[in-house]
Amino acid sequence: MKIVKILLLFIFFTSCEYFTLTSFKDWKEKSDISKESSFIEMVDVVGGESIIQQQTVFFTNFQIGKYEVTYAQWYKIRQWASDRGYSIASLGSEGDDGTAGNPPTSGNNEPVTLINWRSAIVWCNALSEYEGFKPIYYTDAGFTNILKSCDATAMTALPVQGSQDYPYVNWKANGYRLPTVVEWEYAGRGGQQNRGCKYAGSNDLDEAGWSVINATNTNNVGLKKPNELGAFDMTGNAAEFCYEWKPYNNNNLWFGGFDPISLEFPDDAGVTNAQRFVTGGDFSASETSCRVGRKTKLAPEAGANNLGFRVARRKVPYGG
């Protein structure tokens, strides 16, 4: 009987030690993930009411990238994702003149370019999983199948919902995503701190960003003056993808005028135009094209050496 008790005690304490070590391992892994999240620096954007494109828009609090996504960040997450079932079409380039897909070099703080819209949203999903957040883009309405792959084939027909060009979007999730066009403009203007500047944070284009007046190529992020929120390069350097399809009526941002938590596509979305908004201007852009609020468009399968993106997410507690 005494031997049985000793054996039971041994099993009990061994089990406790195992579960304690396992719990510690789980905690450490989660702790490490939360520490790694600092490699994507975000700035807080306080919500409120604002006039965007002559429409009154109401925002809840959100966050937007302090910098454009750099090639080093892109490369790290893309490599991580490729080992976990992701297939991201674009290799990405280190600024405007890098070699697509090569390991980062001394220029690794330049924005990633040569990525298409599809690759940007799939990369956002991978980043969300890497950091332990809930992804945003899915192939099903129940938000169970994460969008993990995309290609660069030309779109020849209007996309079906759940596809790489028209994913189901869980706006209430806490992961990373592309900003909506009105979020981008609101943040670019400084949010509630908006001082009415022509460019992001300044009326002086040379002070605000890299453009045709002071650059012939992309530069490392964060070298110019930040805007009122502390976000850099929202004028020039690399232009940036936003989420929405460009409306066929440029005066009617039909689904760009809502807080993204309740944002949905209209029934006639993309009937005549399925290209994506691009904004912010770039190193080759004119003074007019660099003004906050100016936009252009690009097909979701296309990329360019002057085009990148920055991320956004809901402002919620970690794991919320």
LOZA-675058 format. One record per residue (C-alpha): x, y, z; residue number from 1; residue in one letter. Coordinates in steps of 0.5 Angstrom, whole numbers. Layout:
! LOZA-675058
rec east=X; north=Y; up=Z; k=NUM; r=a
...
END
This chain:
! LOZA-675058
rec east=0; north=0; up=0; k=1; r=m
rec east=6; north=5; up=2; k=2; r=k
rec east=9; north=3; up=-5; k=3; r=i
rec east=3; north=5; up=-9; k=4; r=v
rec east=2; north=12; up=-5; k=5; r=k
rec east=9; north=13; up=-7; k=6; r=i
rec east=8; north=11; up=-14; k=7; r=l
rec east=1; north=16; up=-14; k=8; r=l
rec east=5; north=22; up=-11; k=9; r=l
rec east=11; north=21; up=-16; k=10; r=f
rec east=6; north=21; up=-22; k=11; r=i
rec east=2; north=27; up=-19; k=12; r=f
rec east=8; north=31; up=-18; k=13; r=f
rec east=11; north=29; up=-25; k=14; r=t
rec east=4; north=31; up=-28; k=15; r=s
rec east=4; north=37; up=-25; k=16; r=c
rec east=12; north=39; up=-27; k=17; r=e
rec east=10; north=37; up=-34; k=18; r=y
rec east=4; north=41; up=-35; k=19; r=f
rec east=7; north=47; up=-32; k=20; r=t
rec east=13; north=46; up=-37; k=21; r=l
rec east=8; north=46; up=-42; k=22; r=t
rec east=4; north=52; up=-40; k=23; r=s
rec east=10; north=56; up=-39; k=24; r=f
rec east=12; north=54; up=-46; k=25; r=k
rec east=6; north=56; up=-49; k=26; r=d
rec east=6; north=62; up=-45; k=27; r=w
rec east=13; north=64; up=-47; k=28; r=k
rec east=11; north=62; up=-55; k=29; r=e
rec east=5; north=67; up=-54; k=30; r=k
rec east=10; north=72; up=-50; k=31; r=s
rec east=15; north=72; up=-56; k=32; r=d
rec east=9; north=73; up=-61; k=33; r=i
rec east=7; north=79; up=-58; k=34; r=s
rec east=14; north=82; up=-57; k=35; r=k
rec east=15; north=80; up=-65; k=36; r=e
rec east=9; north=85; up=-66; k=37; r=s
rec east=13; north=91; up=-65; k=38; r=s
rec east=17; north=90; up=-72; k=39; r=f
rec east=11; north=93; up=-75; k=40; r=i
rec east=10; north=100; up=-71; k=41; r=e
rec east=3; north=102; up=-71; k=42; r=m
rec east=0; north=109; up=-70; k=43; r=v
rec east=-7; north=110; up=-66; k=44; r=d
rec east=-12; north=114; up=-70; k=45; r=v
rec east=-17; north=117; up=-66; k=46; r=v
rec east=-24; north=116; up=-69; k=47; r=g
rec east=-29; north=121; up=-70; k=48; r=g
rec east=-33; north=125; up=-75; k=49; r=e
rec east=-30; north=128; up=-81; k=50; r=s
rec east=-31; north=130; up=-88; k=51; r=i
rec east=-28; north=126; up=-93; k=52; r=i
rec east=-29; north=127; up=-101; k=53; r=q
rec east=-35; north=132; up=-99; k=54; r=q
rec east=-38; north=126; up=-95; k=55; r=q
rec east=-39; north=126; up=-87; k=56; r=t
rec east=-36; north=120; up=-85; k=57; r=v
rec east=-36; north=117; up=-78; k=58; r=f
rec east=-30; north=113; up=-75; k=59; r=f
rec east=-28; north=108; up=-69; k=60; r=t
rec east=-21; north=108; up=-67; k=61; r=n
rec east=-16; north=104; up=-71; k=62; r=f
rec east=-9; north=104; up=-72; k=63; r=q
rec east=-5; north=105; up=-78; k=64; r=i
rec east=2; north=103; up=-80; k=65; r=g
rec east=7; north=108; up=-78; k=66; r=k
rec east=11; north=107; up=-84; k=67; r=y
rec east=10; north=103; up=-91; k=68; r=e
rec east=11; north=96; up=-90; k=69; r=v
rec east=19; north=95; up=-92; k=70; r=t
rec east=22; north=90; up=-96; k=71; r=y
rec east=25; north=87; up=-90; k=72; r=a
rec east=19; north=86; up=-86; k=73; r=q
rec east=15; north=83; up=-93; k=74; r=w
rec east=21; north=78; up=-94; k=75; r=y
rec east=21; north=75; up=-87; k=76; r=k
rec east=13; north=74; up=-87; k=77; r=i
rec east=13; north=71; up=-94; k=78; r=r
rec east=19; north=66; up=-92; k=79; r=q
rec east=15; north=64; up=-85; k=80; r=w
rec east=8; north=64; up=-89; k=81; r=a
rec east=11; north=59; up=-95; k=82; r=s
rec east=13; north=54; up=-90; k=83; r=d
rec east=6; north=54; up=-87; k=84; r=r
rec east=2; north=53; up=-93; k=85; r=g
rec east=1; north=60; up=-96; k=86; r=y
rec east=3; north=61; up=-103; k=87; r=s
rec east=4; north=69; up=-104; k=88; r=i
rec east=4; north=70; up=-112; k=89; r=a
rec east=9; north=77; up=-111; k=90; r=s
rec east=16; north=76; up=-109; k=91; r=l
rec east=17; north=83; up=-108; k=92; r=g
rec east=23; north=88; up=-109; k=93; r=s
rec east=27; north=92; up=-105; k=94; r=e
rec east=25; north=99; up=-107; k=95; r=g
rec east=24; north=101; up=-114; k=96; r=d
rec east=31; north=98; up=-116; k=97; r=d
rec east=32; north=91; up=-112; k=98; r=g
rec east=32; north=84; up=-115; k=99; r=t
rec east=25; north=81; up=-114; k=100; r=a
rec east=25; north=76; up=-108; k=101; r=g
rec east=33; north=76; up=-106; k=102; r=n
rec east=34; north=77; up=-99; k=103; r=p
rec east=34; north=84; up=-96; k=104; r=p
rec east=41; north=88; up=-97; k=105; r=t
rec east=43; north=94; up=-94; k=106; r=s
rec east=37; north=98; up=-97; k=107; r=g
rec east=32; north=94; up=-93; k=108; r=n
rec east=29; north=99; up=-90; k=109; r=n
rec east=26; north=101; up=-97; k=110; r=e
rec east=19; north=100; up=-98; k=111; r=p
rec east=17; north=93; up=-101; k=112; r=v
rec east=15; north=94; up=-109; k=113; r=t
rec east=13; north=90; up=-115; k=114; r=l
rec east=7; north=87; up=-111; k=115; r=i
rec east=0; north=86; up=-113; k=116; r=n
rec east=-6; north=87; up=-109; k=117; r=w
rec east=-8; north=80; up=-108; k=118; r=r
rec east=-1; north=79; up=-105; k=119; r=s
rec east=-2; north=84; up=-100; k=120; r=a
rec east=-8; north=82; up=-97; k=121; r=i
rec east=-6; north=75; up=-97; k=122; r=v
rec east=1; north=77; up=-93; k=123; r=w
rec east=-3; north=81; up=-88; k=124; r=c
rec east=-7; north=74; up=-87; k=125; r=n
rec east=0; north=71; up=-86; k=126; r=a
rec east=2; north=77; up=-81; k=127; r=l
rec east=-4; north=76; up=-77; k=128; r=s
rec east=-3; north=69; up=-76; k=129; r=e
rec east=5; north=70; up=-75; k=130; r=y
rec east=3; north=75; up=-69; k=131; r=e
rec east=-3; north=71; up=-66; k=132; r=g
rec east=-8; north=75; up=-69; k=133; r=f
rec east=-15; north=73; up=-72; k=134; r=k
rec east=-14; north=74; up=-80; k=135; r=p
rec east=-19; north=78; up=-84; k=136; r=i
rec east=-19; north=75; up=-91; k=137; r=y
rec east=-23; north=69; up=-92; k=138; r=y
rec east=-26; north=64; up=-98; k=139; r=t
rec east=-32; north=63; up=-94; k=140; r=d
rec east=-38; north=67; up=-91; k=141; r=a
rec east=-37; north=63; up=-84; k=142; r=g
rec east=-30; north=66; up=-84; k=143; r=f
rec east=-27; north=59; up=-83; k=144; r=t
rec east=-22; north=58; up=-89; k=145; r=n
rec east=-17; north=63; up=-89; k=146; r=i
rec east=-15; north=66; up=-96; k=147; r=l
rec east=-8; north=63; up=-96; k=148; r=k
rec east=-6; north=64; up=-104; k=149; r=s
rec east=-6; north=68; up=-110; k=150; r=c
rec east=-4; north=69; up=-117; k=151; r=d
rec east=-2; north=74; up=-122; k=152; r=a
rec east=-7; north=72; up=-127; k=153; r=t
rec east=-10; north=77; up=-131; k=154; r=a
rec east=-18; north=78; up=-129; k=155; r=m
rec east=-22; north=76; up=-135; k=156; r=t
rec east=-29; north=76; up=-131; k=157; r=a
rec east=-32; north=79; up=-125; k=158; r=l
rec east=-30; north=76; up=-119; k=159; r=p
rec east=-34; north=71; up=-115; k=160; r=v
rec east=-35; north=73; up=-108; k=161; r=q
rec east=-30; north=68; up=-104; k=162; r=g
rec east=-24; north=69; up=-109; k=163; r=s
rec east=-18; north=72; up=-109; k=164; r=q
rec east=-21; north=79; up=-112; k=165; r=d
rec east=-27; north=79; up=-108; k=166; r=y
rec east=-26; north=75; up=-101; k=167; r=p
rec east=-30; north=75; up=-95; k=168; r=y
rec east=-28; north=80; up=-90; k=169; r=v
rec east=-28; north=80; up=-83; k=170; r=n
rec east=-28; north=87; up=-81; k=171; r=w
rec east=-29; north=85; up=-73; k=172; r=k
rec east=-23; north=81; up=-73; k=173; r=a
rec east=-17; north=84; up=-70; k=174; r=n
rec east=-12; north=82; up=-75; k=175; r=g
rec east=-8; north=86; up=-80; k=176; r=y
rec east=-11; north=89; up=-87; k=177; r=r
rec east=-11; north=94; up=-92; k=178; r=l
rec east=-14; north=101; up=-90; k=179; r=p
rec east=-20; north=103; up=-93; k=180; r=t
rec east=-19; north=109; up=-98; k=181; r=v
rec east=-23; north=113; up=-93; k=182; r=v
rec east=-19; north=111; up=-87; k=183; r=e
rec east=-12; north=112; up=-91; k=184; r=w
rec east=-14; north=119; up=-93; k=185; r=e
rec east=-17; north=121; up=-85; k=186; r=y
rec east=-10; north=118; up=-83; k=187; r=a
rec east=-6; north=122; up=-88; k=188; r=g
rec east=-9; north=128; up=-86; k=189; r=r
rec east=-8; north=127; up=-79; k=190; r=g
rec east=-15; north=125; up=-76; k=191; r=g
rec east=-17; north=129; up=-71; k=192; r=q
rec east=-11; north=133; up=-71; k=193; r=q
rec east=-12; north=135; up=-78; k=194; r=n
rec east=-9; north=142; up=-80; k=195; r=r
rec east=-11; north=142; up=-87; k=196; r=g
rec east=-4; north=141; up=-90; k=197; r=c
rec east=-4; north=140; up=-98; k=198; r=k
rec east=1; north=134; up=-96; k=199; r=y
rec east=1; north=129; up=-90; k=200; r=a
rec east=3; north=134; up=-85; k=201; r=g
rec east=6; north=140; up=-89; k=202; r=s
rec east=5; north=145; up=-94; k=203; r=n
rec east=12; north=144; up=-96; k=204; r=d
rec east=12; north=138; up=-101; k=205; r=l
rec east=20; north=137; up=-100; k=206; r=d
rec east=19; north=137; up=-93; k=207; r=e
rec east=13; north=132; up=-93; k=208; r=a
rec east=16; north=126; up=-98; k=209; r=g
rec east=20; north=124; up=-104; k=210; r=w
rec east=17; north=126; up=-110; k=211; r=s
rec east=19; north=128; up=-117; k=212; r=v
rec east=22; north=135; up=-114; k=213; r=i
rec east=27; north=131; up=-110; k=214; r=n
rec east=28; north=124; up=-112; k=215; r=a
rec east=29; north=119; up=-117; k=216; r=t
rec east=28; north=113; up=-113; k=217; r=n
rec east=25; north=110; up=-107; k=218; r=t
rec east=29; north=112; up=-100; k=219; r=n
rec east=29; north=108; up=-94; k=220; r=n
rec east=22; north=110; up=-90; k=221; r=v
rec east=22; north=115; up=-84; k=222; r=g
rec east=27; north=120; up=-87; k=223; r=l
rec east=22; north=126; up=-88; k=224; r=k
rec east=17; north=129; up=-83; k=225; r=k
rec east=12; north=125; up=-80; k=226; r=p
rec east=5; north=128; up=-81; k=227; r=n
rec east=0; north=130; up=-74; k=228; r=e
rec east=-1; north=123; up=-72; k=229; r=l
rec east=7; north=121; up=-73; k=230; r=g
rec east=6; north=117; up=-79; k=231; r=a
rec east=11; north=117; up=-85; k=232; r=f
rec east=11; north=117; up=-92; k=233; r=d
rec east=4; north=118; up=-93; k=234; r=m
rec east=6; north=123; up=-98; k=235; r=t
rec east=11; north=120; up=-104; k=236; r=g
rec east=16; north=115; up=-104; k=237; r=n
rec east=12; north=109; up=-106; k=238; r=a
rec east=4; north=110; up=-107; k=239; r=a
rec east=0; north=105; up=-103; k=240; r=e
rec east=-6; north=100; up=-104; k=241; r=f
rec east=-12; north=101; up=-101; k=242; r=c
rec east=-18; north=96; up=-100; k=243; r=y
rec east=-23; north=98; up=-104; k=244; r=e
rec east=-25; north=97; up=-112; k=245; r=w
rec east=-25; north=104; up=-115; k=246; r=k
rec east=-32; north=106; up=-116; k=247; r=p
rec east=-35; north=107; up=-123; k=248; r=y
rec east=-37; north=114; up=-121; k=249; r=n
rec east=-31; north=118; up=-118; k=250; r=n
rec east=-36; north=122; up=-114; k=251; r=n
rec east=-39; north=117; up=-111; k=252; r=n
rec east=-35; north=113; up=-106; k=253; r=l
rec east=-41; north=108; up=-104; k=254; r=w
rec east=-38; north=104; up=-100; k=255; r=f
rec east=-32; north=108; up=-98; k=256; r=g
rec east=-36; north=112; up=-94; k=257; r=g
rec east=-37; north=108; up=-88; k=258; r=f
rec east=-33; north=105; up=-82; k=259; r=d
rec east=-30; north=99; up=-84; k=260; r=p
rec east=-33; north=95; up=-78; k=261; r=i
rec east=-40; north=95; up=-82; k=262; r=s
rec east=-37; north=96; up=-89; k=263; r=l
rec east=-40; north=91; up=-94; k=264; r=e
rec east=-40; north=91; up=-102; k=265; r=f
rec east=-46; north=93; up=-106; k=266; r=p
rec east=-50; north=89; up=-110; k=267; r=d
rec east=-47; north=92; up=-116; k=268; r=d
rec east=-40; north=93; up=-114; k=269; r=a
rec east=-35; north=93; up=-120; k=270; r=g
rec east=-40; north=92; up=-125; k=271; r=v
rec east=-36; north=96; up=-130; k=272; r=t
rec east=-29; north=97; up=-126; k=273; r=n
rec east=-26; north=92; up=-121; k=274; r=a
rec east=-19; north=96; up=-120; k=275; r=q
rec east=-16; north=98; up=-114; k=276; r=r
rec east=-15; north=105; up=-111; k=277; r=f
rec east=-8; north=107; up=-110; k=278; r=v
rec east=-6; north=113; up=-106; k=279; r=t
rec east=-1; north=117; up=-103; k=280; r=g
rec east=4; north=119; up=-109; k=281; r=g
rec east=11; north=116; up=-110; k=282; r=d
rec east=18; north=118; up=-112; k=283; r=f
rec east=16; north=120; up=-119; k=284; r=s
rec east=9; north=124; up=-118; k=285; r=a
rec east=8; north=131; up=-119; k=286; r=s
rec east=6; north=136; up=-113; k=287; r=e
rec east=-1; north=135; up=-115; k=288; r=t
rec east=-1; north=128; up=-115; k=289; r=s
rec east=2; north=128; up=-108; k=290; r=c
rec east=-4; north=132; up=-105; k=291; r=r
rec east=-7; north=128; up=-100; k=292; r=v
rec east=-14; north=125; up=-103; k=293; r=g
rec east=-11; north=124; up=-110; k=294; r=r
rec east=-12; north=117; up=-112; k=295; r=k
rec east=-11; north=113; up=-118; k=296; r=t
rec east=-13; north=105; up=-119; k=297; r=k
rec east=-9; north=99; up=-121; k=298; r=l
rec east=-12; north=92; up=-123; k=299; r=a
rec east=-11; north=87; up=-117; k=300; r=p
rec east=-6; north=82; up=-121; k=301; r=e
rec east=-2; north=88; up=-123; k=302; r=a
rec east=4; north=91; up=-119; k=303; r=g
rec east=9; north=97; up=-120; k=304; r=a
rec east=16; north=99; up=-118; k=305; r=n
rec east=13; north=105; up=-115; k=306; r=n
rec east=8; north=102; up=-111; k=307; r=l
rec east=7; north=98; up=-104; k=308; r=g
rec east=2; north=99; up=-98; k=309; r=f
rec east=2; north=100; up=-91; k=310; r=r
rec east=-3; north=96; up=-86; k=311; r=v
rec east=-8; north=98; up=-81; k=312; r=a
rec east=-12; north=94; up=-76; k=313; r=r
rec east=-18; north=95; up=-71; k=314; r=r
rec east=-15; north=98; up=-64; k=315; r=k
rec east=-17; north=93; up=-59; k=316; r=v
rec east=-13; north=89; up=-54; k=317; r=p
rec east=-8; north=83; up=-56; k=318; r=y
rec east=-12; north=77; up=-57; k=319; r=g
rec east=-19; north=81; up=-57; k=320; r=g
END
